[in-house]
């Protein structure tokens, strides 16, 4: 399976000396890389990459509490990272990295797509998988929403029946 997102190795952070005290806080509990995009547990404060979170739900795999997707405190740590591109070794700000790596192969096996746009073939595959993955996630969420709506309807019926029974009991008591 192609990883759509994922952590990056500590060695790729050019200005790591400025962030040594944070590295253990932002290391992914699964892949042991710097989590990206990070999800942080609201309770145990452990981080996991969005891709490493197999359940794709915002639940911590360690303590089963809520995960926060890229919380503000972590944005402050990440915002100044300078990271080396995996392909061409260019030093990039973290905000530029993912977009750059989508199109950078470090070589020139690039194909034309509708005009002058050029993208590496492997990135076209990744984009296709991203689209499929997003659709799967949305379908899962739709199913969850439908299930919750059905539960609400069932509860509403139960409450209505309870009120009917309460009214009956009141009438019997008043006789």
C-alpha positions in Angstrom: 0.0 0.0 0.0 1.2 3.5 -0.8 1.5 5.8 2.2 -0.4 8.9 1.4 0.9 10.9 4.4 3.4 9.9 6.9 6.1 10.9 9.2 9.6 11.9 8.3 12.9 10.9 9.7 14.6 13.1 12.3 17.7 13.2 10.2 15.8 15.2 7.5 15.2 18.1 9.9 18.0 20.6 9.0 17.4 22.8 12.1 16.8 19.9 14.5 19.2 21.4 17.1 16.6 24.1 17.8 13.9 21.4 18.5 15.7 18.6 20.4 13.5 19.0 23.5 10.4 18.5 21.4 11.4 15.5 19.4 10.2 12.9 21.9 6.8 14.7 22.1 6.2 14.6 18.4 7.6 11.2 17.6 4.9 8.8 16.2 4.1 6.0 18.6 3.9 3.6 15.7 6.5 4.4 13.0 8.9 6.2 15.4 9.3 9.0 12.8 8.4 12.7 13.4 4.6 12.4 13.1 3.1 14.2 10.2 0.4 15.3 10.0 0.3 14.7 13.7 -2.7 13.6 15.8 -2.1 14.2 19.5 -3.9 12.4 22.3 -5.9 14.8 24.5 -5.0 12.6 27.5 -1.6 10.9 27.3 -0.2 13.5 24.8 1.3 10.9 22.6 1.4 11.6 18.8 0.6 9.4 15.8 0.8 10.2 12.1 -2.5 10.5 10.5 -1.5 7.6 8.2 -0.3 5.4 11.0 -3.7 5.7 12.8 -5.1 2.5 11.2 -8.6 3.0 12.4 -8.7 6.5 10.8 -10.8 7.6 13.8 -9.6 10.2 16.2 -9.1 7.7 19.1 -5.7 7.2 20.7 -4.5 3.6 20.2 -2.8 3.6 23.6 -5.4 5.1 26.0 -8.4 5.2 23.8 -9.1 8.9 24.5 -9.7 11.5 21.8 -7.0 12.4 19.3 -6.7 16.0 18.2 -5.7 16.6 14.6 -2.7 18.9 14.4 -3.5 20.9 17.6 -2.3 24.5 17.8 0.5 23.7 20.3 2.0 21.4 17.8 1.6 23.9 14.9 3.9 26.2 16.9 6.6 23.5 17.1 6.3 22.4 13.4 5.9 25.8 11.8 9.7 26.6 11.6 11.0 23.1 10.6 13.4 23.1 7.6 13.3 19.6 6.1 15.4 18.0 3.4 13.5 16.7 0.4 13.7 12.9 0.1 14.3 13.1 -3.6 16.5 16.1 -4.5 17.9 17.0 -1.1 16.6 20.6 -1.3 16.0 22.2 2.1 12.4 23.3 2.4 10.1 24.8 4.9 7.7 22.2 6.2 4.8 24.1 4.6 6.4 23.6 1.2 7.6 20.0 1.7 4.6 17.9 0.9 3.7 19.9 -2.3 7.3 19.9 -3.4 7.7 16.1 -2.8 4.5 15.4 -4.8 6.1 16.6 -7.9 9.8 16.0 -7.2 11.4 12.7 -8.2 15.0 13.8 -8.1 15.2 12.5 -11.6 13.3 13.3 -14.8 10.9 10.5 -15.3 8.1 13.0 -15.8 5.1 12.7 -18.0 2.8 15.3 -19.6 -0.8 15.6 -18.4 -3.2 17.8 -20.3 -0.9 20.5 -21.6 2.2 21.7 -19.8 1.5 20.3 -16.4 4.2 17.7 -15.6 4.0 15.2 -12.7 6.0 12.1 -11.8 4.1 8.9 -12.6 4.3 7.7 -9.1 2.6 10.8 -7.8 -0.3 10.3 -10.2 -0.7 6.9 -8.6 -0.5 8.5 -5.1 -3.1 11.1 -6.0 -5.4 8.4 -7.3 -5.0 6.5 -4.0 -5.6 9.7 -2.1 -8.9 10.2 -3.9 -10.0 6.6 -3.3 -8.9 6.8 0.4 -10.8 10.1 0.9 -13.9 8.5 -0.8 -13.6 5.5 1.5 -13.3 7.7 4.6 -16.4 9.8 3.5 -18.4 6.6 2.9 -17.4 5.3 6.4 -18.5 8.7 7.9 -21.8 8.6 5.9 -22.5 5.1 7.3 -21.7 6.3 10.8 -24.0 9.3 10.4 -26.9 7.0 9.1 -26.3 4.7 12.0 -26.5 7.5 14.5 -29.7 8.9 12.8 -31.3 5.5 13.1 -30.3 5.3 16.8 -31.8 8.8 17.4 -35.1 7.7 15.7 -35.2 4.6 17.8 -34.7 6.6 21.0 -37.3 9.1 19.9 -39.8 6.3 19.5 -38.9 4.9 22.9 -39.4 8.2 24.5 -42.7 8.7 22.8 -43.8 5.3 24.0 -42.7 6.1 27.5 -44.8 9.3 27.4 -47.8 7.3 26.3 -47.3 4.8 29.1 -46.9 7.6 31.6 -50.2 9.1 30.4 -51.9 5.8 30.8 -50.6 5.4 34.3 -51.7 8.9 35.2 -55.2 8.1 34.0 -55.4 4.9 36.0 -54.2 6.7 39.1 -56.8 9.4 38.7 -59.7 6.9 38.3 
